[in-house]
């Protein structure tokens, strides 16, 4: 019988289970045939201490030590690889630019303003004449999401726990001092069900957090013929209307959409793909002649865009790790550790 039940096998649940496994046996329940099918497997995979509100940035910075020096045997190669981000500002977005520039000074590796010559040097396809200012975020990095996720799950099983797939939790009840779900029971339950987290809470009679899943679209296009893009930074605008970055020999493009959507298997909308292609062609000299692959994922946020980590006030032993928005992968180590400390009441052993 487990000490901890974790509902959800994405990066949040896997991280929670990994850190909890230092204190007892974990049973992780995942509704899909493979964990990480939804948001985790569709992430833009960027680590950025410049991204999100103060809470998110703090959790991201606290996660850097784990990413840079994971425990022995956790990963077969580095979890982070250098990328950097160039953020562009149109003439009418100067105020937003100044705020972002000021906030970026608090990062461990501060943001710096750069001129258009440096923009062209870092990414020669940008139409610099369309932008008034730019900044560079030097410490942003690509995350090997698959290796991170697999390391968390492997840590659970190595500690004697189990990862149970094809098990959807539709009813949760507390009996005899234990939380029961899908035929399993434990004194503590962690709700890390992503877009379904409020539904899991409702099935347990626990008040929800007002979570809102939002669809984010991405697709792959070719880079310019005869030009290597591998060392390009991610390029975005401070208004968050597009971004692109090298990915698998091509360029990953997104219109940075955030359309409310019900929990489910998110699918890209043709209009969002077309908008993304148009924006990238307006911002650069790239010609989008073919979309090689398009997908969508759900970014599930809580009110105020602040992650929900801790015990439900109306249900002792029922813990939340939800509402991580689009930041789940980059904050997973710190969020998982914080959750484990909230459940056990002691400092993390990992």
C-alpha positions in Angstrom: 0.0 0.0 0.0 1.4 3.4 -1.0 2.3 6.3 1.3 1.4 8.9 -1.4 -1.1 8.9 -4.4 -0.3 11.2 -7.2 -2.9 11.8 -9.8 -1.4 12.9 -13.2 1.7 11.7 -14.9 2.8 14.9 -16.6 5.8 16.9 -15.5 4.0 18.2 -12.4 2.9 14.8 -11.2 6.2 13.1 -12.1 8.2 15.8 -10.3 6.0 15.6 -7.2 6.3 11.8 -7.2 10.0 12.0 -7.6 10.6 14.2 -4.6 8.0 12.4 -2.5 9.6 9.1 -3.1 12.5 10.1 -0.8 9.9 9.9 2.1 7.9 6.8 1.2 6.2 4.8 -1.5 4.5 6.6 -4.4 1.8 5.4 -6.7 1.3 7.6 -9.7 -1.9 7.3 -11.7 -2.0 8.4 -15.3 -5.0 8.2 -17.6 -3.2 7.9 -20.9 -1.2 4.9 -22.2 2.0 6.9 -21.6 2.7 9.7 -19.1 3.3 13.2 -20.5 1.0 12.9 -23.5 -0.7 16.3 -23.1 1.0 19.5 -22.0 4.4 18.0 -21.1 4.9 16.4 -24.5 3.9 19.5 -26.3 6.1 22.1 -24.5 8.2 24.7 -26.2 10.9 23.4 -23.8 12.5 26.7 -22.8 14.1 27.5 -19.4 13.8 31.2 -18.8 14.2 33.1 -15.5 12.8 36.1 -17.3 9.4 34.6 -18.1 6.3 34.9 -16.0 5.4 36.8 -12.8 7.5 37.1 -9.7 6.4 33.8 -8.3 7.1 31.9 -11.5 10.5 33.6 -11.9 11.4 32.7 -8.4 10.5 29.0 -8.9 12.4 29.0 -12.1 15.5 30.4 -10.5 15.2 27.9 -7.7 15.0 25.1 -10.3 18.3 26.0 -12.0 20.6 24.1 -9.6 18.7 20.9 -10.3 18.8 21.4 -14.0 22.5 22.2 -14.0 23.5 19.5 -11.5 20.9 16.7 -11.3 21.5 13.8 -8.9 24.0 11.1 -10.2 22.4 8.8 -12.7 19.3 11.0 -13.2 20.1 12.0 -16.8 22.5 10.6 -19.4 23.4 14.1 -20.7 22.8 17.7 -19.7 19.2 18.8 -19.1 19.9 22.4 -20.4 21.6 23.6 -23.6 22.3 27.3 -24.4 19.7 29.2 -26.4 19.2 32.8 -25.3 16.2 34.9 -26.3 16.0 38.1 -28.4 12.8 40.1 -27.5 11.8 42.8 -30.0 9.8 46.0 -29.4 7.7 47.8 -32.0 7.6 51.6 -31.7 4.2 51.5 -29.9 5.3 49.0 -27.2 8.0 51.1 -25.5 6.3 51.1 -22.1 6.0 47.3 -22.1 9.6 47.0 -23.2 10.7 49.2 -20.3 8.8 47.1 -17.8 10.3 43.9 -19.1 13.8 45.4 -19.2 13.5 46.5 -15.6 12.1 43.1 -14.4 14.9 41.4 -16.2 17.5 43.1 -14.1 16.5 41.0 -11.1 17.3 37.7 -12.9 20.5 35.9 -11.9 21.8 36.7 -15.4 20.3 40.1 -16.2 18.7 41.2 -19.4 20.5 43.8 -21.5 19.3 46.0 -24.2 21.0 45.4 -27.6 21.1 47.4 -30.9 19.8 46.2 -34.2 23.2 45.3 -35.5 23.4 42.7 -32.7 19.9 41.5 -33.5 21.0 40.8 -37.1 24.2 39.1 -36.0 22.2 36.7 -33.7 19.3 36.2 -36.2 19.9 37.6 -39.6 16.3 37.1 -40.9 14.7 39.7 -38.5 13.3 42.7 -40.2 15.0 45.1 -37.9 13.5 48.1 -39.6 10.1 47.1 -38.1 11.3 47.3 -34.5 12.4 50.2 -32.3 14.3 48.4 -29.6 15.5 44.9 -28.6 16.8 43.1 -25.5 18.8 39.9 -25.0 18.1 37.3 -22.3 21.4 35.5 -22.1 20.7 32.6 -19.7 17.5 31.2 -21.4 18.1 27.6 -22.4 16.5 24.7 -24.1 15.3 21.9 -21.8 15.5 18.2 -22.7 11.9 17.6 -21.5 11.9 13.9 -22.4 15.0 13.2 -20.3 13.8 15.3 -17.4 10.4 13.6 -17.3 11.9 10.2 -17.7 14.3 10.9 -14.9 11.5 11.8 -12.5 9.5 8.7 -13.4 12.5 6.4 -13.2 13.2 7.8 -9.7 9.7 6.9 -8.5 10.1 3.3 -9.6 13.7 3.0 -8.4 12.5 4.0 -4.9 9.9 1.1 -4.9 6.9 3.1 -6.3 4.8 2.5 -9.3 3.6 4.4 -12.4 0.1 3.1 -13.4 -1.1 4.1 -16.8 -4.5 3.8 -18.5 -6.1 4.7 -15.2 -8.4 7.7 -15.2 -9.5 9.0 -11.8 -13.2 9.8 -11.8 -14.0 9.4 -8.2 -12.0 10.2 -5.1 -13.1 9.5 -1.5 -11.5 9.7 1.9 -12.2 6.7 4.2 -10.4 5.4 7.2 -7.8 8.1 7.1 -6.8 7.3 3.5 -7.6 8.8 0.1 -9.0 6.3 -2.3 -8.9 6.6 -6.1 -9.2 4.0 -8.9 -8.6 1.1 -6.5 -5.6 2.6 -4.8 -5.3 4.3 -1.5 -2.8 6.3 0.6 -2.9 8.8 3.5 -2.0 11.7 1.1 -3.2 12.5 -2.4 -1.6 14.9 -4.7 -3.8 16.4 -7.4 -1.4 17.1 -10.4 -4.0 16.4 -13.1 -3.3 19.5 -15.2 -6.3 20.6 -17.2 -8.4 18.0 -15.3 -7.3 19.1 -11.8 -10.5 20.9 -10.9 -12.5 17.8 -12.1 -10.5 15.6 -9.8 -11.1 17.9 -6.9 -14.8 18.0 -7.6 -15.0 14.2 -7.6 -13.5 14.4 -4.1 -15.9 17.0 -2.9 -13.0 19.5 -2.7 -13.4 23.1 -3.7 -11.8 23.9 -7.1 -9.2 26.5 -7.8 -10.9 28.1 -10.9 -8.4 26.7 -13.3 -8.6 27.7 -16.9 -7.0 25.6 -19.7 -5.8 27.6 -22.7 -4.8 26.3 -26.0 -1.3 27.2 -27.4 -0.5 26.3 -31.0 2.9 25.5 -32.5 4.2 24.3 -35.8 7.4 23.5 -37.7 8.6 25.3 -40.8 11.9 25.3 -42.8 14.6 27.8 -42.1 16.1 29.8 -45.0 17.8 27.7 -47.6 21.6 27.3 -47.2 21.6 29.0 -43.8 22.2 27.1 -40.5 19.7 28.1 -37.8 21.0 25.8 -35.0 22.7 28.6 -33.0 19.9 31.1 -33.4 18.2 32.3 -30.2 14.5 32.2 -29.6 13.1 35.3 -31.1 9.9 36.9 -29.7 8.2 40.2 -29.3 7.5 41.9 -26.0 3.8 41.9 -26.7 3.8 38.1 -26.8 2.2 37.8 -30.2 4.7 35.3 -31.7 7.9 33.5 -31.1 10.2 31.1 -33.0 13.2 29.0 -32.2 15.3 26.3 -33.7 13.8 22.8 -33.3 14.8 19.5 -34.8 16.6 21.0 -37.8 13.7 23.4 -38.5 12.0 26.3 -36.8 9.3 26.0 -34.2 6.8 28.8 -34.6 3.9 29.9 -32.4 1.4 32.8 -32.5 1.5 32.7 -28.7 -2.3 32.1 -28.6 -4.0 31.4 -25.3 -7.6 30.4 -26.2 -9.8 29.0 -23.4 -10.5 25.4 -24.1 -12.1 22.5 -22.2 -9.8 19.7 -20.9 -9.0 17.3 -23.7 -6.7 16.3 -26.4 -6.0 19.8 -27.8 -5.8 20.1 -31.6 -4.3 23.0 -33.6 -6.7 25.4 -35.3 -5.9 26.2 -38.9 -6.6 29.9 -38.3 -4.1 30.0 -35.5 -1.5 28.3 -37.7 -2.2 30.9 -40.5 -1.9 33.8 -38.0 1.4 32.4 -36.7 2.8 32.1 -40.3 1.7 35.6 -41.1 3.3 37.1 -38.0 6.5 35.4 -38.6 6.7 36.6 -42.2 5.9 40.1 -41.1 8.7 40.1 -38.5 11.3 38.3 -40.6 12.3 37.6 -44.2 11.3 34.0 -43.8 8.8 32.6 -46.3 6.5 30.0 -44.9 5.9 27.7 -47.9 5.1 24.6 -45.9 4.0 23.6 -42.4 5.6 20.3 -41.7 3.8 19.5 -38.4 1.4 21.4 -36.2 0.2 20.7 -32.7 -1.5 22.3 -29.7 -1.3 21.9 -26.0 -3.2 23.2 -23.0 -1.6 25.7 -20.6 -3.8 25.5 -17.5 -3.5 28.5 -15.3 -4.9 29.6 -11.9 -6.3 33.1 -11.1 -3.4 35.6 -11.1 -1.3 33.1 -13.0 0.2 31.9 -9.7 0.8 28.1 -9.4 -1.3 26.3 -6.8 1.0 24.3 -4.5 -0.1 23.0 -1.1 -2.8 21.4 1.0 -6.5 22.1 0.2 -7.9 24.2 3.1 -11.1 22.2 3.1 -9.6 18.7 2.8 -6.7 17.5 5.0 -4.3 15.2 3.2 -5.5 16.5 -0.3 -2.7 18.5 -1.9 -2.6 20.6 -5.1 0.1 20.9 -7.6 -1.8 22.6 -10.4 -2.2 25.8 -12.4 1.4 25.8 -13.5 0.4 27.5 -16.8 3.0 27.4 -19.5 5.8 27.3 -16.9 5.4 23.7 -15.7 8.5 22.2 -17.2 10.9 25.0 -16.2 9.6 25.1 -12.6 9.1 21.4 -12.1 12.1 20.8 -9.8 11.3 23.6 -7.4 7.6 23.0 -7.5 8.0 19.3 -6.9 10.3 19.9 -4.0 8.0 22.5 -2.5 5.1 20.1 -2.8 7.0 17.3 -1.1 8.0 19.7 1.7 4.3 20.8 2.1 3.1 17.2 2.4 5.8 15.9 4.7 6.5 19.1 6.7 10.3 18.6 6.4 13.0 19.9 4.0 13.5 17.9 0.8 16.0 15.1 0.9 16.7 15.5 -2.8 
